[in-house]
Amino acid sequence: MGREVHGISIAGELRALADAQCEVVVDFTVAAAARTTLPWLAMHGMHAVVGTTGLTAEQMSELSDIAEIGRAHV
């Protein structure tokens, strides 16, 4: 359920990233969204480049631990 703008597909669901077979995803969202998105990306083997601010040191540590379980890097 996305739309196209200037030839670029825009989707609102994370599943679209898996459907597109993304290997690397750039996250410029807010901390609350990143805490949901980053574990999902790691679970699906997608590497993440994070430009999100507002994550605590504890949250960053938890996300790193999640990423280490699979083949993804956060």
N, CA, C and O atoms as a printed pandas DataFrame, in Angstrom:
     atom_number atom_name residue_name chain_id  residue_number  x_coord  y_coord  z_coord
0              1         N          MET        A               1    0.850   -1.179    0.000
1              2        CA          MET        A               1    0.000    0.000    0.000
2              3         C          MET        A               1    0.889    1.234    0.000
3              4         O          MET        A               1    0.900    1.998    0.965
4              5         N          GLY        A               2    1.616    1.423   -1.054
5              6        CA          GLY        A               2    2.466    2.590   -1.167
6              7         C          GLY        A               2    2.015    3.466   -2.316
7              8         O          GLY        A               2    0.937    3.297   -2.886
8              9         N          ARG        A               3    2.875    4.394   -2.627
9             10        CA          ARG        A               3    2.605    5.253   -3.778
10            11         C          ARG        A               3    3.929    5.578   -4.433
11            12         O          ARG        A               3    4.991    5.280   -3.886
12            13         N          GLU        A               4    3.870    6.176   -5.578
13            14        CA          GLU        A               4    5.078    6.514   -6.311
14            15         C          GLU        A               4    5.166    8.021   -6.452
15            16         O          GLU        A               4    4.189    8.682   -6.807
16            17         N          VAL        A               5    6.349    8.562   -6.171
17            18        CA          VAL        A               5    6.592    9.992   -6.298
18            19         C          VAL        A               5    7.864   10.164   -7.111
19            20         O          VAL        A               5    8.930    9.700   -6.707
20            21         N          HIS        A               6    7.756   10.819   -8.236
21            22        CA          HIS        A               6    8.909   11.051   -9.116
22            23         C          HIS        A               6    9.662    9.754   -9.419
23            24         O          HIS        A               6   10.893    9.741   -9.461
24            25         N          GLY        A               7    8.920    8.670   -9.628
25            26        CA          GLY        A               7    9.525    7.403   -9.988
26            27         C          GLY        A               7   10.073    6.597   -8.827
27            28         O          GLY        A               7   10.666    5.538   -9.034
28            29         N          ILE        A               8    9.883    7.084   -7.604
29            30        CA          ILE        A               8   10.366    6.385   -6.409
30            31         C          ILE        A               8    9.175    5.836   -5.644
31            32         O          ILE        A               8    8.242    6.573   -5.326
32            33         N          SER        A               9    9.205    4.531   -5.348
33            34        CA          SER        A               9    8.124    3.907   -4.587
34            35         C          SER        A               9    8.262    4.245   -3.119
35            36         O          SER        A               9    9.350    4.154   -2.550
36            37         N          ILE        A              10    7.160    4.633   -2.510
37            38        CA          ILE        A              10    7.120    4.962   -1.088
38            39         C          ILE        A              10    6.115    4.031   -0.426
39            40         O          ILE        A              10    4.958    3.956   -0.839
40            41         N          ALA        A              11    6.572    3.311    0.619
41            42        CA          ALA        A              11    5.692    2.383    1.326
42            43         C          ALA        A              11    5.757    2.681    2.813
43            44         O          ALA        A              11    6.773    3.166    3.311
44            45         N          GLY        A              12    4.689    2.396    3.511
45            46        CA          GLY        A              12    4.608    2.668    4.934
46            47         C          GLY        A              12    4.831    1.453    5.815
47            48         O          GLY        A              12    4.755    1.560    7.039
48            49         N          GLU        A              13    5.105    0.300    5.221
49            50        CA          GLU        A              13    5.284   -0.917    6.007
50            51         C          GLU        A              13    6.716   -1.422    5.879
51            52         O          GLU        A              13    7.319   -1.343    4.809
52            53         N          LEU        A              14    7.254   -1.942    6.979
53            54        CA          LEU        A              14    8.596   -2.507    6.963
54            55         C          LEU        A              14    8.703   -3.665    5.980
55            56         O          LEU        A              14    9.759   -3.883    5.384
56            57         N          ARG        A              15    7.629   -4.396    5.811
57            58        CA          ARG        A              15    7.631   -5.548    4.916
58            59         C          ARG        A              15    8.104   -5.167    3.511
59            60         O          ARG        A              15    8.696   -5.989    2.812
60            61         N          ALA        A              16    7.847   -3.930    3.100
61            62        CA          ALA        A              16    8.266   -3.468    1.775
62            63         C          ALA        A              16    9.785   -3.545    1.622
63            64         O          ALA        A              16   10.282   -3.764    0.518
64            65         N          LEU        A              17   10.521   -3.368    2.709
65            66        CA          LEU        A              17   11.986   -3.465    2.657
66            67         C          LEU        A              17   12.420   -4.895    2.366
67            68         O          LEU        A              17   13.355   -5.123    1.598
68            69         N          ALA        A              18   11.743   -5.851    2.978
69            70        CA          ALA        A              18   12.042   -7.261    2.722
70            71         C          ALA        A              18   11.631   -7.634    1.303
71            72         O          ALA        A              18   12.354   -8.349    0.609
72            73         N          ASP        A              19   10.478   -7.152    0.878
73            74        CA          ASP        A              19   10.006   -7.440   -0.477
74            75         C          ASP        A              19   10.977   -6.894   -1.524
75            76         O          ASP        A              19   11.155   -7.494   -2.585
76            77         N          ALA        A              20   11.600   -5.759   -1.224
77            78        CA          ALA        A              20   12.566   -5.143   -2.141
78            79         C          ALA        A              20   13.954   -5.766   -2.011
79            80         O          ALA        A              20   14.878   -5.389   -2.732
80            81         N          GLN        A              21   14.098   -6.719   -1.092
81            82        CA          GLN        A              21   15.362   -7.417   -0.836
82            83         C          GLN        A              21   16.491   -6.440   -0.502
83            84         O          GLN        A              21   17.606   -6.555   -1.012
84            85         N          CYS        A              22   16.173   -5.478    0.367
85            86        CA          CYS        A              22   17.178   -4.504    0.792
86            87         C          CYS        A              22   18.274   -5.200    1.597
87            88         O          CYS        A              22   18.000   -6.098    2.393
88            89         N          GLU        A              23   19.486   -4.783    1.384
89            90        CA          GLU        A              23   20.610   -5.287    2.169
90            91         C          GLU        A              23   21.014   -4.279    3.231
91            92         O          GLU        A              23   21.469   -4.658    4.310
92            93         N          VAL        A              24   20.849   -2.982    2.928
93            94        CA          VAL        A              24   21.201   -1.903    3.847
94            95         C          VAL        A              24   20.044   -0.913    3.874
95            96         O          VAL        A              24   19.496   -0.553    2.833
96            97         N          VAL        A              25   19.681   -0.479    5.076
97            98        CA          VAL        A              25   18.606    0.491    5.248
98            99         C          VAL        A              25   19.139    1.650    6.081
99           100         O          VAL        A              25   19.821    1.436    7.083
100          101         N          VAL        A              26   18.829    2.881    5.669
101          102        CA          VAL        A              26   19.220    4.072    6.420
102          103         C          VAL        A              26   18.004    4.528    7.216
103          104         O          VAL        A              26   16.926    4.730    6.656
104          105         N          ASP        A              27   18.183    4.688    8.528
105          106        CA          ASP        A              27   17.090    5.081    9.422
106          107         C          ASP        A              27   17.335    6.501    9.925
107          108         O          ASP        A              27   18.267    6.744   10.692
108          109         N          PHE        A              28   16.496    7.433    9.488
109          110        CA          PHE        A              28   16.541    8.813    9.964
110          111         C          PHE        A              28   15.228    9.152   10.663
111          112         O          PHE        A              28   14.703   10.255   10.509
112          113         N          THR        A              29   14.707    8.210   11.421
113          114        CA          THR        A              29   13.437    8.422   12.109
114          115         C          THR        A              29   13.699    8.997   13.500
115          116         O          THR        A              29   14.734    9.618   13.740
116          117         N          VAL        A              30   12.767    8.788   14.396
117          118        CA          VAL        A              30   12.913    9.191   15.800
118          119         C          VAL        A              30   13.211    7.948   16.636
119          120         O          VAL        A              30   12.984    6.823   16.191
120          121         N          ALA        A              31   13.717    8.159   17.841
121          122        CA          ALA        A              31   14.155    7.049   18.697
122          123         C          ALA        A              31   13.062    5.995   18.901
123          124         O          ALA        A              31   13.343    4.798   18.844
124          125         N          ALA        A              32   11.836    6.422   19.134
125          126        CA          ALA        A              32   10.748    5.462   19.378
126          127         C          ALA        A              32   10.549    4.549   18.172
127          128         O          ALA        A              32   10.334    3.349   18.343
128          129         N          ALA        A              33   10.616    5.085   16.974
129          130        CA          ALA        A              33   10.456    4.265   15.768
130          131         C          ALA        A              33   11.671    3.368   15.562
131          132         O          ALA        A              33   11.527    2.203   15.191
132          133         N          ALA        A              34   12.854    3.899   15.798
133          134        CA          ALA        A              34   14.084    3.117   15.602
134          135         C          ALA        A              34   14.127    1.905   16.530
135          136         O          ALA        A              34   14.648    0.858   16.148
136          137         N          ARG        A              35   13.591    2.032   17.735
137          138        CA          ARG        A              35   13.586    0.895   18.675
138          139         C          ARG        A              35   12.726   -0.253   18.157
139          140         O          ARG        A              35   12.907   -1.393   18.583
140          141         N          THR        A              36   11.809    0.022   17.261
141          142        CA          THR        A              36   11.000   -1.023   16.623
142          143         C          THR        A              36   11.640   -1.465   15.309
143          144         O          THR        A              36   11.736   -2.660   15.030
144          145         N          THR        A              37   12.068   -0.513   14.518
145          146        CA          THR        A              37   12.597   -0.794   13.185
146          147         C          THR        A              37   13.908   -1.562   13.216
147          148         O          THR        A              37   14.065   -2.532   12.475
148          149         N          LEU        A              38   14.852   -1.155   14.055
149          150        CA          LEU        A              38   16.186   -1.763   14.039
150          151         C          LEU        A              38   16.180   -3.244   14.410
151          152         O          LEU        A              38   16.858   -4.023   13.740
152          153         N          PRO        A              39   15.453   -3.675   15.441
153          154        CA          PRO        A              39   15.384   -5.125   15.694
154          155         C          PRO        A              39   14.745   -5.884   14.525
155          156         O          PRO        A              39   15.167   -6.996   14.206
156          157         N          TRP        A              40   13.738   -5.292   13.890
157          158        CA          TRP        A              40   13.097   -5.938   12.747
158          159         C          TRP        A              40   14.101   -6.103   11.608
159          160         O          TRP        A              40   14.176   -7.166   10.992
160          161         N          LEU        A              41   14.868   -5.056   11.331
161          162        CA          LEU        A              41   15.878   -5.136   10.270
162          163         C          LEU        A              41   16.896   -6.222   10.581
163          164         O          LEU        A              41   17.245   -7.021    9.712
164          165         N          ALA        A              42   17.372   -6.251   11.826
165          166        CA          ALA        A              42   18.363   -7.260   12.222
166          167         C          ALA        A              42   17.792   -8.667   12.072
167          168         O          ALA        A              42   18.478   -9.575   11.602
168          169         N          MET        A              43   16.543   -8.842   12.469
169          170        CA          MET        A              43   15.895  -10.142   12.385
170          171         C          MET        A              43   15.799  -10.611   10.925
171          172         O          MET        A              43   15.804  -11.812   10.652
172          173         N          HIS        A              44   15.713   -9.667   10.003
173          174        CA          HIS        A              44   15.593   -9.988    8.590
174          175         C          HIS        A              44   16.937   -9.886    7.858
175          176         O          HIS        A              44   16.976   -9.913    6.628
176          177         N          GLY        A              45   18.032   -9.770    8.611
177          178        CA          GLY        A              45   19.369   -9.780    8.021
178          179         C          GLY        A              45   19.741   -8.531    7.254
179          180         O          GLY        A              45   20.624   -8.573    6.398
180          181         N          MET        A              46   19.086   -7.422    7.544
181          182        CA          MET        A              46   19.387   -6.170    6.849
182          183         C          MET        A              46   20.293   -5.310    7.725
183          184         O          MET        A              46   20.039   -5.128    8.916
184          185         N          HIS        A              47   21.340   -4.791    7.120
185          186        CA          HIS        A              47   22.240   -3.893    7.830
186          187         C          HIS        A              47   21.552   -2.536    7.983
187          188         O          HIS        A              47   20.740   -2.153    7.141
188          189         N          ALA        A              48   21.874   -1.810    9.057
189          190        CA          ALA        A              48   21.247   -0.516    9.291
190          191         C          ALA        A              48   22.298    0.557    9.520
191          192         O          ALA        A              48   23.257    0.364   10.268
192          193         N          VAL        A              49   22.099    1.687    8.864
193          194        CA          VAL        A              49   22.865    2.900    9.112
194          195         C          VAL        A              49   21.891    3.815    9.829
195          196         O          VAL        A              49   20.837    4.152    9.289
196          197         N          VAL        A              50   22.240    4.218   11.045
197          198        CA          VAL        A              50   21.284    4.935   11.892
198          199         C          VAL        A              50   21.692    6.392   12.063
199          200         O          VAL        A              50   22.786    6.690   12.540
200          201         N          GLY        A              51   20.808    7.285   11.671
201          202        CA          GLY        A              51   21.023    8.709   11.863
202          203         C          GLY        A              51   20.053    9.268   12.888
203          204         O          GLY        A              51   19.842   10.479   12.967
204          205         N          THR        A              52   19.472    8.386   13.663
205          206        CA          THR        A              52   18.480    8.762   14.664
206          207         C          THR        A              52   19.163    9.236   15.943
207          208         O          THR        A              52   20.154    8.647   16.375
208          209         N          THR        A              53   18.643   10.284   16.542
209          210        CA          THR        A              53   19.163   10.748   17.831
210          211         C          THR        A              53   18.148   10.413   18.920
211          212         O          THR        A              53   17.002   10.066   18.634
212          213         N          GLY        A              54   18.584   10.523   20.159
213          214        CA          GLY        A              54   17.678   10.339   21.281
214          215         C          GLY        A              54   17.688    8.950   21.885
215          216         O          GLY        A              54   16.955    8.694   22.841
216          217         N          LEU        A              55   18.508    8.032   21.347
217          218        CA          LEU        A              55   18.615    6.707   21.947
218          219         C          LEU        A              55   19.584    6.777   23.124
219          220         O          LEU        A              55   20.644    7.396   23.029
220          221         N          THR        A              56   19.218    6.147   24.217
221          222        CA          THR        A              56   20.096    6.129   25.394
222          223         C          THR        A              56   21.228    5.129   25.165
223          224         O          THR        A              56   21.158    4.303   24.255
224          225         N          ALA        A              57   22.252    5.204   25.978
225          226        CA          ALA        A              57   23.366    4.259   25.892
226          227         C          ALA        A              57   22.863    2.836   26.110
227          228         O          ALA        A              57   23.331    1.906   25.455
228          229         N          GLU        A              58   21.915    2.662   27.022
229          230        CA          GLU        A              58   21.344    1.343   27.291
230          231         C          GLU        A              58   20.588    0.818   26.066
231          232         O          GLU        A              58   20.720   -0.353   25.709
232          233         N          GLN        A              59   19.801    1.677   25.428
233          234        CA          GLN        A              59   19.061    1.264   24.233
234          235         C          GLN        A              59   20.025    0.909   23.100
235          236         O          GLN        A              59   19.799   -0.066   22.383
236          237         N          MET        A              60   21.092    1.685   22.934
237          238        CA          MET        A              60   22.093    1.383   21.901
238          239         C          MET        A              60   22.745    0.034   22.173
239          240         O          MET        A              60   22.983   -0.744   21.249
240          241         N          SER        A              61   23.032   -0.239   23.438
241          242        CA          SER        A              61   23.633   -1.520   23.807
242          243         C          SER        A              61   22.688   -2.673   23.490
243          244         O          SER        A              61   23.115   -3.699   22.960
244          245         N          GLU        A              62   21.408   -2.509   23.812
245          246        CA          GLU        A              62   20.412   -3.545   23.516
246          247         C          GLU        A              62   20.316   -3.792   22.010
247          248         O          GLU        A              62   20.241   -4.940   21.573
248          249         N          LEU        A              63   20.318   -2.723   21.221
249          250        CA          LEU        A              63   20.233   -2.864   19.769
250          251         C          LEU        A              63   21.477   -3.544   19.211
251          252         O          LEU        A              63   21.383   -4.347   18.283
252          253         N          SER        A              64   22.628   -3.229   19.765
253          254        CA          SER        A              64   23.873   -3.880   19.333
254          255         C          SER        A              64   23.832   -5.363   19.641
255          256         O          SER        A              64   24.262   -6.185   18.831
256          257         N          ASP        A              65   23.311   -5.709   20.820
257          258        CA          ASP        A              65   23.193   -7.123   21.202
258          259         C          ASP        A              65   22.274   -7.870   20.231
259          260         O          ASP        A              65   22.573   -8.995   19.832
260          261         N          ILE        A              66   21.177   -7.252   19.862
261          262        CA          ILE        A              66   20.238   -7.870   18.924
262          263         C          ILE        A              66   20.909   -8.087   17.573
263          264         O          ILE        A              66   20.756   -9.145   16.962
264          265         N          ALA        A              67   21.649   -7.091   17.110
265          266        CA          ALA        A              67   22.297   -7.169   15.800
266          267         C          ALA        A              67   23.376   -8.266   15.787
267          268         O          ALA        A              67   23.596   -8.899   14.754
268          269         N          GLU        A              68   24.034   -8.489   16.902
269          270        CA          GLU        A              68   25.101   -9.483   16.959
270          271         C          GLU        A              68   24.581  -10.907   16.826
271          272         O          GLU        A              68   25.336  -11.801   16.441
272          273         N          ILE        A              69   23.326  -11.135   17.131
273          274        CA          ILE        A              69   22.740  -12.472   17.055
274          275         C          ILE        A              69   22.676  -12.940   15.606
275          276         O          ILE        A              69   22.896  -14.117   15.324
276          277         N          GLY        A              70   22.376  -12.026   14.688
277          278        CA          GLY        A              70   22.257  -12.395   13.279
278          279         C          GLY        A              70   23.445  -11.923   12.480
279          280         O          GLY        A              70   24.526  -11.684   13.019
280          281         N          ARG        A              71   23.227  -11.792   11.181
281          282        CA          ARG        A              71   24.314  -11.367   10.300
282          283         C          ARG        A              71   24.265   -9.870    9.992
283          284         O          ARG        A              71   25.073   -9.374    9.206
284          285         N          ALA        A              72   23.326   -9.151   10.603
285          286        CA          ALA        A              72   23.178   -7.723   10.335
286          287         C          ALA        A              72   24.057   -6.888   11.262
287          288         O          ALA        A              72   24.466   -7.338   12.333
288          289         N          HIS        A              73   24.331   -5.687   10.833
289          290        CA          HIS        A              73   25.100   -4.741   11.621
290          291         C          HIS        A              73   24.276   -3.478   11.803
291          292         O          HIS        A              73   23.630   -2.998   10.872
292          293         N          VAL        A              74   24.311   -2.950   13.016
293          294        CA          VAL        A              74   23.598   -1.704   13.315
294          295         C          VAL        A              74   24.635   -0.698   13.749
295          296         O          VAL        A              74   24.296    0.444   14.059
